[in-house]
Amino acid sequence: MEEFVLIMRHEDGKKIASPEQMQIWMKQTMDWIGGIAAQNKFSSGTGLLFEDARVVRPNNVVTNGPFGEIKETIGGYIIVKADSIDEAVEFAKGCPVLQGEGNSMEVRRIAKGDGVH
């Protein structure tokens, strides 16, 4: 069994949900993760905040950010165990983030020192 990261992408970082909507989405997300965990396929994961973030670029250039003005933001990720990328994609299809217009899930196999780059 391999591990895959499911990355939650939000197309428009300027859209801010109400606290009530955030609470609904958080419960849906926890239920989604709970379903994966019930199959013993959940490894770890977390949401990502924008406050107090920095971007480091070549030549030690550090800027504040990322900010909501950017076209696409990463809202969080989870790591799942799956027998194939197709199984990991099936997990991703159930993520509540896909309710948002233009949002997406990126699925990638995690390298385990197997020479895959």
Beta strands, then each sheet from edge to edge (+ up, - down):
strand 1: 2-10
strand 2: 42-47
strand 3: 54-57
strand 4: 61-64
strand 5: 73-82
strand 6: 104-109
sheet 1: 2+ 5- 1+ 6-
sheet 2: 3+ 4-
end
